[in-house]
Amino acid sequence: MSDMFFNSFKEYMADGTIDLDSHTFKALLLTDAYTPDATDTVVADLSGEVANGNGYTTGGVVLANVTWNRSGGTVTFDADDPVWTSATFTARYLVIYDDTPTSPADPLLLLKDFGANKSVTGGTFTVEFDASGIFTLS
């Protein structure tokens, strides 16, 4: 499985439900119990979130320093790498969603696949985004 955009993200970005300039975005972690499905639209559609506790809070973490920039015909969405401290868990996927809209609540943007389970025991779990941004559109 490779990284994917959820199908609804394109619609929600076009109709203004998701505002990449001013909304609050979060990153949550899923276990390998989840089967990636591009037709999922909101967080409530997901299954297999990492259990609450042991350094993880249900719903994930707020993405800090979100930027949305245009250069020529390319736009880039980026943020600081999300970090979970004092963590003990295993995750397979990271999902980014918009925490601002209420209807629909918590629409999905994209899923990042780690390629295999990644575990941490009593340490820091960091998801490193690509140096060129979380995603680009051109």
Sequence and secondary structure as in RCSB ss.txt:
>XXXX:A:sequence
MSDMFFNSFKEYMADGTIDLDSHTFKALLLTDAYTPDATDTVVADLSGEVANGNGYTTGGVVLANVTWNRSGGTV
TFDADDPVWTSATFTARYLVIYDDTPTSPADPLLLLKDFGANKSVTGGTFTVEFDASGIFTLS
>XXXX:A:secstr
   EE HHHHHHHHHTSS TTT  EEEEEE TTS   TT  BGGG   B  SBTTB TT EE  S EEEEETTEE
EEE    EEEEEEEEEEEEEEEESS BTTBSBEEEEEEEEEEEEEEEEEEE    TT SEEE 
